Amino acid sequence: MGNWCLDKMRISSFDDFKVQLAKTKGESLDFLHNIKSINDYFCNNGDLEKGDMFRVISIPMIYSSWEGFFTETMSVCLNSLKLSDREAFHYSAEIRALWLQREPFFNKYIDMIKNIYDVDSHRSISQSGQQLKKRVTKGTFKLTSEVIKHIDGFNNSTLSDCDVSELVMTFSNVNEMVVKVNFEAINLDYSNLDLSQLGEVVGLRNSLGHGEFKSKIKPRKFDSIIQYVETLINELSNSAEKWLDDLEDDITRP
C-alpha cells in the first residue's frame, strides 16, 4: 500500500511538471505572437520608420523567449530527477557533476587549488620553493582527503534540494553548443531540434545588445526569425515531454 501511494505521488508530480512546462511554453509562444502582431500593425499602417525600429529592438526580446523557455525546461527536468529519491551514485557522472558544483565543500576545494596554482605561485616557486612544497604537501593533502570523504557522503545521499535553475549552464548565451552540453548532461535527445539558425539569432541579439542599431531587419526576415523560435520552442517541448515520460517509466517500473 505504501509503495502504491508513493508511486501515485510521483505520477502526480510528473503531471505537475508537465503542466508547468506547458504553461511556460504557452507564455513564451503568446509573447512571440504579440511581438509579431505589433510588427504587423506597423507594416499594415505604413509606419515604416517605427516598424524598422521595433523590429530591431524586438530581437533581444525574441531571444529572451527562447532562453527563458530553455532554462525553465532544464529546471523542470532537473527537478524531476529528484522524484526518484535515489542516492546520487545511481545517477550518471554528468548529473552528479551538476549538483556537485553547488556543494560548499567542492567549491572550497576548487578555490584552494586555484590559490596554490595561481599566477603568483610561479613567483613563489622561484623565491621560496621549500615553503610552497610544504604548503602543497600538507594543506592540499589534508583538504583532498576531506573532499574525498565529502564526495563519498555526497554519493550516498539523495540529490540536494537546491535552486536547480542555478545548475543550468547558459554561459551568457544559449546557442547550439550550450543546448548540446546541457541536454547531453541529462541524456535528453535533441536530435529533432533544428539548431541550424540558433547561432544567427544569438548573433543578432548580441550585436544589438552592444548598440549596433544601424542595420535594418526586413519584415519577411523578422517573421522567419519568430517562426524559427516558435518551432524551436515546440520541438524542445516535445523532446522534454518524452524525456519526462521515459524518466517516469523508469522510476515507477516495478
C-alpha positions as CSV (number, residue, x, y, z in Angstrom):
1,M,0.0,0.0,0.0
2,G,2.8,2.4,0.9
3,N,4.7,1.8,-2.4
4,W,1.5,2.3,-4.4
5,C,0.9,5.7,-2.6
6,L,4.4,6.7,-3.3
7,D,4.1,5.8,-7.0
8,K,0.8,7.8,-7.2
9,M,2.6,10.8,-5.6
10,R,5.4,10.6,-8.1
11,I,3.0,10.3,-11.0
12,S,1.1,13.4,-9.7
13,S,4.4,15.3,-9.5
14,F,5.3,14.3,-13.1
15,D,1.9,15.6,-14.2
16,D,2.6,18.8,-12.3
17,F,5.9,19.2,-14.1
18,K,4.3,18.7,-17.5
19,V,1.6,21.3,-16.6
20,Q,4.4,23.7,-15.6
21,L,6.2,23.0,-18.9
22,A,3.1,23.6,-21.0
23,K,2.3,26.8,-19.1
24,T,5.8,28.2,-19.8
25,K,5.6,27.2,-23.4
26,G,2.2,28.9,-23.8
27,E,3.5,32.1,-22.2
28,S,6.6,32.1,-24.5
29,L,4.5,31.5,-27.7
30,D,2.0,34.2,-26.6
31,F,4.8,36.6,-26.1
32,L,6.2,35.9,-29.6
33,H,2.7,36.2,-31.1
34,N,2.2,39.6,-29.5
35,I,5.5,40.8,-30.9
36,K,4.5,39.6,-34.4
37,S,1.1,41.3,-34.1
38,I,2.7,44.7,-33.2
39,N,5.1,44.4,-36.2
40,D,2.1,43.6,-38.4
41,Y,0.4,46.7,-37.2
42,F,3.3,48.9,-38.1
43,C,3.6,47.2,-41.5
44,N,-0.1,47.4,-42.3
45,N,-0.3,51.1,-41.3
46,G,2.6,52.1,-43.4
47,D,4.7,53.4,-40.5
48,L,7.9,52.1,-41.9
49,E,10.3,54.0,-39.6
50,K,8.7,52.8,-36.4
51,G,8.4,49.3,-37.9
52,D,12.1,49.3,-38.6
53,M,12.9,50.4,-35.1
54,F,10.5,48.0,-33.5
55,R,12.0,45.0,-35.3
56,V,15.5,45.9,-34.2
57,I,14.6,46.4,-30.5
58,S,12.5,43.2,-30.6
59,I,15.3,40.8,-31.4
60,P,16.6,40.7,-27.8
61,M,13.0,40.0,-26.6
62,I,12.6,37.2,-29.1
63,Y,15.8,35.7,-28.0
64,S,14.7,36.0,-24.3
65,S,11.6,34.0,-25.0
66,W,13.8,31.2,-26.2
67,E,16.3,31.4,-23.4
68,G,13.6,31.6,-20.8
69,F,11.8,28.5,-22.1
70,F,15.1,26.6,-22.4
71,T,16.1,27.5,-18.8
72,E,12.7,26.6,-17.5
73,T,12.7,23.3,-19.4
74,M,16.1,22.3,-17.9
75,S,14.9,23.3,-14.5
76,V,11.8,21.1,-14.8
77,C,13.9,18.2,-15.9
78,L,16.5,18.6,-13.1
79,N,13.8,18.9,-10.5
80,S,12.1,15.8,-11.8
81,L,15.3,13.8,-11.3
82,K,14.8,14.2,-7.5
83,L,11.5,12.4,-7.7
84,S,13.2,9.0,-7.7
85,D,14.6,9.7,-4.2
86,R,17.7,7.7,-5.1
87,E,21.2,8.2,-3.8
88,A,23.4,10.3,-6.0
89,F,25.6,7.3,-7.1
90,H,22.6,5.9,-9.1
91,Y,22.8,8.9,-11.5
92,S,25.3,9.5,-14.3
93,A,28.6,11.2,-13.6
94,E,27.3,14.2,-15.6
95,I,24.2,14.7,-13.5
96,R,26.2,14.3,-10.3
97,A,28.7,16.9,-11.6
98,L,25.9,19.4,-11.9
99,W,24.9,19.0,-8.3
100,L,28.4,18.6,-7.0
101,Q,29.4,22.1,-8.3
102,R,26.9,23.6,-5.9
103,E,28.3,21.8,-2.8
104,P,30.2,24.2,-0.5
105,F,33.0,21.7,0.2
106,F,33.6,21.2,-3.5
107,N,33.9,25.0,-4.1
108,K,36.2,25.2,-1.2
109,Y,38.4,22.6,-2.8
110,I,38.4,24.3,-6.1
111,D,39.3,27.7,-4.5
112,M,42.2,26.0,-2.7
113,I,43.6,24.5,-5.9
114,K,43.3,27.9,-7.6
115,N,45.1,29.6,-4.8
116,I,48.0,27.1,-4.9
117,Y,48.4,27.3,-8.7
118,D,47.6,30.9,-9.4
119,V,49.9,33.3,-11.2
120,D,51.7,34.4,-8.1
121,S,52.6,30.9,-7.2
122,H,55.1,30.9,-10.1
123,R,56.9,33.7,-8.4
124,S,56.7,31.8,-5.1
125,I,58.4,28.8,-6.7
126,S,61.4,30.7,-7.7
127,Q,61.6,32.6,-4.4
128,S,60.7,30.0,-1.8
129,G,60.3,26.5,-3.3
130,Q,60.5,24.7,0.0
131,Q,57.8,26.8,1.6
132,L,55.4,26.1,-1.3
133,K,56.3,22.4,-1.2
134,K,55.3,22.3,2.4
135,R,52.1,24.2,1.7
136,V,51.2,21.8,-1.2
137,T,52.0,18.5,0.6
138,K,50.4,19.3,3.9
139,G,47.5,21.7,3.1
140,T,46.4,20.2,-0.2
141,F,46.7,16.6,1.1
142,K,44.5,17.3,4.1
143,L,41.9,19.2,2.1
144,T,41.8,16.5,-0.6
145,S,41.3,13.8,2.0
146,E,38.4,15.8,3.4
147,V,36.9,16.3,-0.1
148,I,37.1,12.6,-0.8
149,K,35.1,11.9,2.4
150,H,32.6,14.5,1.5
151,I,32.2,13.1,-2.0
152,D,31.6,9.6,-0.5
153,G,28.9,11.2,1.6
154,F,27.5,13.0,-1.4
155,N,27.3,9.8,-3.5
156,N,25.4,8.0,-0.8
157,S,22.9,10.8,-0.2
158,T,19.9,12.0,-2.3
159,L,20.4,15.0,-4.5
160,S,20.2,18.2,-2.5
161,D,17.1,20.4,-2.7
162,C,18.9,23.4,-4.3
163,D,17.7,26.0,-6.8
164,V,18.1,23.9,-9.9
165,S,18.0,27.0,-12.2
166,E,21.5,27.7,-10.9
167,L,22.6,24.3,-12.3
168,V,21.6,25.2,-15.9
169,M,24.7,26.1,-17.9
170,T,23.9,29.1,-20.0
171,F,27.3,30.7,-20.4
172,S,25.6,34.1,-21.2
173,N,24.2,32.8,-24.5
174,V,22.0,29.7,-25.2
175,N,23.5,28.8,-28.5
176,E,23.8,25.4,-30.2
177,M,26.8,24.4,-28.1
178,V,25.1,25.3,-24.8
179,V,22.0,23.4,-25.8
180,K,24.0,20.3,-26.5
181,V,26.1,20.5,-23.4
182,N,23.1,20.8,-21.1
183,F,21.0,18.1,-22.9
184,E,23.9,15.6,-23.1
185,A,24.4,16.1,-19.3
186,I,20.9,14.8,-18.6
187,N,20.7,12.5,-21.7
188,L,17.9,14.4,-23.3
189,D,17.6,13.6,-27.0
190,Y,17.8,16.8,-29.0
191,S,18.1,15.2,-32.5
192,N,14.7,16.5,-33.6
193,L,15.6,20.1,-32.7
194,D,16.7,22.3,-35.7
195,L,19.5,24.3,-34.2
196,S,20.9,25.5,-37.5
197,Q,19.6,29.1,-37.2
198,L,20.1,29.5,-33.5
199,G,23.6,30.9,-33.9
200,E,22.2,33.7,-36.2
201,V,19.5,34.6,-33.6
202,V,22.1,34.8,-30.8
203,G,24.5,36.8,-33.0
204,L,21.8,39.3,-33.8
205,R,20.8,39.6,-30.2
206,N,24.5,40.2,-29.2
207,S,25.2,42.8,-31.8
208,L,22.0,44.7,-31.0
209,G,22.8,44.4,-27.3
210,H,26.1,46.2,-27.9
211,G,24.5,49.1,-29.7
212,E,24.7,48.1,-33.3
213,F,21.3,49.6,-34.4
214,K,22.2,50.8,-37.9
215,S,21.3,47.6,-39.7
216,K,17.6,47.0,-40.6
217,I,15.7,43.8,-40.4
218,K,13.2,43.3,-43.2
219,P,9.6,42.2,-42.2
220,R,10.0,38.9,-44.0
221,K,13.2,38.1,-42.2
222,F,11.7,39.2,-38.9
223,D,8.7,36.8,-39.4
224,S,11.1,34.0,-40.3
225,I,13.1,34.6,-37.1
226,I,9.9,34.5,-35.0
227,Q,8.7,31.4,-36.8
228,Y,12.0,29.6,-36.2
229,V,12.0,30.4,-32.5
230,E,8.4,29.3,-32.2
231,T,9.2,26.0,-33.9
232,L,12.3,25.5,-31.7
233,I,10.3,26.0,-28.6
234,N,7.7,23.5,-29.7
235,E,10.3,21.0,-30.7
236,L,12.0,21.4,-27.3
237,S,8.7,21.0,-25.5
238,N,8.1,17.7,-27.3
239,S,11.6,16.4,-26.5
240,A,11.2,17.3,-22.9
241,E,7.8,15.7,-22.5
242,K,9.2,12.4,-24.0
243,W,12.2,12.7,-21.6
244,L,9.8,13.1,-18.6
245,D,7.7,10.1,-19.8
246,D,10.8,8.0,-20.1
247,L,12.0,9.0,-16.6
248,E,8.6,8.4,-15.1
249,D,8.5,4.9,-16.6
250,D,12.0,4.2,-15.2
251,I,11.1,5.4,-11.7
252,T,7.7,3.7,-11.5
253,R,8.8,0.4,-13.1
254,P,8.4,-2.5,-10.7
